[in-house]
Amino acid sequence: MKRFLFLLAILLFSGAVVAQNTGIGTPTPDYTLDINGTLGVNDTIYHNDDPDTWMAFPAPDTWELVTGGKKAAQVDAINSTLAVNPDNDDIDFLIRSDGINALLYADTQNDHIGIGNPNPEHLVDIDNGNMLIRSDGINALMYADHDSSRVGIGTATPEHLVDVDNGNMLIRGDGINALLFVDHFDDRIGIGTDDPQAQLHVKGLIRTDSIKVGSSMSIANIQYGQKTFSGLVNNLATAVQIDYSGFNGNPMIFVSVTNPTNVNEPLAYNVRNVTPTSAEIQVEGINGAMNGDIVITWMAIQ
């Protein structure tokens, strides 16, 4: 009996050698070494004739992949980390997707990340698609529309180059609380303040070459207005009524009269019939009839 078992073992071993496949846990090995079960490795698995490429288990709950002497990846379950290129060996990271060359590409040498772009030129370079960042309560915290070249903040359907909706916008600056603040709910804009009290509230100095308004404008205790007469004014004196209602008491009146279409024509004017709410401006052509546009600009200061 022992002799029969010994001969049977020799036959099985000879068959495995002839087939050049060895099975552990399987009688039909498909590979040079076919293990139907668990393989335990204490340290490292090397690639034959390639001593600088291996998979290693250097410590408990740690796995490393090294190719060409460069550590491509490391998993550390103790610290809950998955690191790509952990030793700064200039190993890039690429995730491909159907239809585009790179769904996600990390250029470690230049510190650039490309989304939809295998050649990123910036810290984050997004191409060939839209970008959406969601937030609780609104559909889109930020949305970049690749096809229309529009950016939406608080909206996923931007209609302008930058479209801000469903929230306020604040840009801070050095030394002040708000460089620019847009109040979405009250339709107000603050410059130098994040608490605008009017449609436009500027906390600080304003410098401008000119200001053009419609019929009137109120700034603190200043009433501003402008009226224009066009064509030929035949009479020697034209009376124009101006209104600065809303002031208490008699204001000081400053008047300017110009003829932009005929600057060489001399004009004269005087202020009369001043009341707490109105005054009358008499405009005269020194040489007779007045031609062109006659512009009356007035400002009352309390």
For each residue, the residues with C-beta under 8 A, 3 or more apart:
1: 4 5
2: 5 6
3: 6 7
4: 1 7 8
5: 1 2 8 9
6: 2 3 9 10
7: 3 4 10 11
8: 4 5 11 12
9: 5 6 12 13
10: 6 7 13 14
11: 7 8 14 15
12: 8 9 15 16
13: 9 10 16 17
14: 10 11 17 18
15: 11 12 18 19
16: 12 13 19 21 22 23 29
17: 13 14 20
18: 14 15
19: 15 16 29
20: 17 32
21: 16 29 30 31 32 33 34
22: 16 29 32 33 34
23: 16 26 27 28 29 34 35 36
24: 33 34 35 36 37
25: 35 36 37
26: 23 29 34 35 36
27: 23
28: 23
29: 16 19 21 22 23 26 33 34
30: 21 34
31: 21 34
32: 20 21 22
33: 21 22 24 29
34: 21 22 23 24 26 29 30 31
35: 23 24 25 26 38 39
36: 23 24 25 26
37: 24 25
38: 35
39: 35
40:
41: 44 45 57
42: 57
43: 56 57 58
44: 41 54 55 56 57
45: 41 54 55 56
46: 50 51 53 54
47: 50 53 54
48:
49:
50: 46 47 53
51: 46 54
52: 66 67 68 69
53: 46 47 50 66 67 68 69
54: 44 45 46 47 51 66
55: 44 45 63 64 65 66
56: 43 44 45 63 64 66
57: 41 42 43 44 62 63 64
58: 43 62 64
59: 62
60: 78
61: 76 77 78
62: 57 58 59 74 75 76 77 78
63: 55 56 57 74 75
64: 55 56 57 58 71 73 74 75
65: 55 71 72 73 74
66: 52 53 54 55 56 69 70 71 72
67: 52 53 70 72
68: 52 53
69: 52 53 66
70: 66 67 85 87 89 90 91
71: 64 65 66 74 85 86 87 89
72: 65 66 67 84 85 91
73: 64 65 82 83 84 85 86
74: 62 63 64 65 71 81 82 83 86
75: 62 63 64 81 82 83
76: 61 62 79 80 81 82 83
77: 61 62 80
78: 60 61 62
79: 76
80: 76 77
81: 74 75 76
82: 73 74 75 76
83: 73 74 75 76 86
84: 72 73 91 93 106
85: 70 71 72 73 88 89 90 91 92 93 108
86: 71 73 74 83
87: 70 71
88: 85 108
89: 70 71 85
90: 70 85 108 109
91: 70 72 84 85 108
92: 85 105 106 107 108 109
93: 84 85 104 105 106 108
94: 102 104 105 106 118
95: 102 103 104 105
96: 101 102 103
97: 100 102 103
98:
99:
100: 97 103 116 128 129
101: 96 118
102: 94 95 96 97 105 114 116 117 118
103: 95 96 97 100 115 116
104: 93 94 95 113 114 115
105: 92 93 94 95 102 113 114 115 117 118 120
106: 84 92 93 94 112 113 114
107: 92 110 111 112 113 114 120
108: 85 88 90 91 92 93 111
109: 90 92
110: 107 120
111: 107 108 123
112: 106 107 120 121 122 123 124 125
113: 104 105 106 107 120 123 124 125
114: 102 104 105 106 107 117 118 119 120 125 126 127
115: 103 104 105 124 125 126 127 129 131
116: 100 102 103 126 127 128 129
117: 102 105 114 120 125 126 127 128
118: 94 101 102 105 114
119: 114
120: 105 107 110 112 113 114 117 124 125
121: 112 125
122: 112 125
123: 111 112 113
124: 112 113 115 120
125: 112 113 114 115 117 120 121 122
126: 114 115 116 117 129 131 144 146
127: 114 115 116 117 146
128: 100 116 117 146
129: 100 115 116 126 146
130: 143 144 145 146 147
131: 115 126 142 143 144 146
132: 140 142 143 144 156
133: 140 141 142 143
134: 139 140 141
135: 138 140 141
136:
137:
138: 135 141 154 166 167
139: 134 155 156
140: 132 133 134 135 143 152 154 155 156
141: 133 134 135 138 153 154
142: 131 132 133 151 152 153
143: 130 131 132 133 140 151 152 153 155 156 158
144: 126 130 131 132 150 151 152
145: 130 148 149 150 151 152 158
146: 126 127 128 129 130 131 149
147: 130
148: 145 158
149: 145 146 161
150: 144 145 158 159 160 161 162 163
151: 142 143 144 145 158 161 162 163
152: 140 142 143 144 145 155 156 157 158 163 164 165
153: 141 142 143 162 163 164 165 167 169
154: 138 140 141 164 165 166 167
155: 139 140 143 152 158 163 164 165 166
156: 132 139 140 143 152
157: 152
158: 143 145 148 150 151 152 155 162 163
159: 150 163
160: 150 163
161: 149 150 151
162: 150 151 153 158
163: 150 151 152 153 155 158 159 160
164: 152 153 154 155 167 169 182 184
165: 152 153 154 155 184
166: 138 154 155 184
167: 138 153 154 164 184
168: 181 182 183 184 185
169: 153 164 180 181 182 184
170: 178 180 181 182 194
171: 178 179 180 181
172: 176 177 178 179
173: 176 178 179
174:
175:
176: 172 173 179 192 193 203 204
177: 172 192 193 194
178: 170 171 172 173 181 190 191 192 193 194
179: 171 172 173 176 191 192
180: 169 170 171 189 190 191
181: 168 169 170 171 178 189 190 191 193 194 196
182: 164 168 169 170 188 189 190
183: 168 186 187 188 189 190 196
184: 164 165 166 167 168 169 187
185: 168
186: 183 196
187: 183 184 199
188: 182 183 196 197 198 199 200 201
189: 180 181 182 183 196 199 200 201
190: 178 180 181 182 183 193 194 195 196 201 202 203
191: 178 179 180 181 200 201 202 203 204
192: 176 177 178 179 202 203 204
193: 176 177 178 181 190 196 201 202 203
194: 170 177 178 181 190
195: 190 201
196: 181 183 186 188 189 190 193 199 200 201
197: 188 201
198: 188 201
199: 187 188 189 196
200: 188 189 191 196
201: 188 189 190 191 193 195 196 197 198
202: 190 191 192 193 206
203: 176 190 191 192 193
204: 176 191 192
205:
206: 202
207:
208: 211
209:
210:
211: 208
212:
213: 216 217 224 226
214: 217
215: 225 226
216: 213 223 224 225
217: 213 214 224 225
218: 222 223 224 246
219: 222 224
220:
221: 247 301 302
222: 218 219 299 300 301 302
223: 216 218 244 246 247 251 299 300
224: 213 216 217 218 219 298 299
225: 215 216 217 242 243 244 297 298 299
226: 213 215 295 296 297 298
227: 240 242 295 296
228: 293 294 295 296
229: 233 238 240 293 294 296
230: 292 293 294
231: 292
232: 289 290 291
233: 229 238 283 285 289 290 291 294
234: 289
235: 238 289
236: 284 285 288
237: 282 283 284
238: 229 233 235 282 283 284 290 294
239: 280 281 282 283
240: 227 229 280 281 282 283 296
241: 278 279 280 281
242: 225 227 278 279 280 281 296 298
243: 225 277 278
244: 223 225 247 251 253 277 278 279 298 300
245: 277 278
246: 218 223 277
247: 221 223 244 251 276 277 300 302
248: 276 302
249: 276 302
250: 274 275 276
251: 223 244 247 276 300 301 302
252: 300 301
253: 244 271 274 279 298 299 300
254: 298 299 300 301
255: 269 271 281 296 297 298
256: 296 297 298
257: 267 269 281 283 294 295 296 297
258: 263 267 294 295 297
259: 262 263 265 267 290 291 292 293 294 295
260: 263 292 293 295
261: 291 292 293
262: 259 265 291 292
263: 258 259 260
264:
265: 259 262 285 287 290 291 292
266: 285 286 287
267: 257 258 259 283 284 285 286 290 294
268: 283 284 285 286
269: 255 257 281 282 283 284 296
270: 281 282
271: 253 255 274 279 280 281 282
272: 279 280 282
273: 278 279 280
274: 250 253 271 278 279 280
275: 250 278 279
276: 247 248 249 250 251
277: 243 244 245 246 247
278: 241 242 243 244 245 273 274 275
279: 241 242 244 253 271 272 273 274 275 298
280: 239 240 241 242 271 272 273 274
281: 239 240 241 242 255 257 269 270 271 296 298
282: 237 238 239 240 269 270 271 272
283: 233 237 238 239 240 257 267 268 269 290 294 296
284: 236 237 238 267 268 269
285: 233 236 265 266 267 268 288 289 290
286: 266 267 268
287: 265 266
288: 236 285
289: 232 233 234 235 285
290: 232 233 238 259 265 267 283 285 294
291: 232 233 259 261 262 265
292: 230 231 259 260 261 262 265
293: 228 229 230 259 260 261
294: 228 229 230 233 238 257 258 259 267 283 290
295: 226 227 228 257 258 259 260
296: 226 227 228 229 240 242 255 256 257 269 281 283
297: 225 226 255 256 257 258
298: 224 225 226 242 244 253 254 255 256 279 281
299: 222 223 224 225 253 254
300: 222 223 244 247 251 252 253 254
301: 221 222 251 252 254
302: 221 222 247 248 249 251
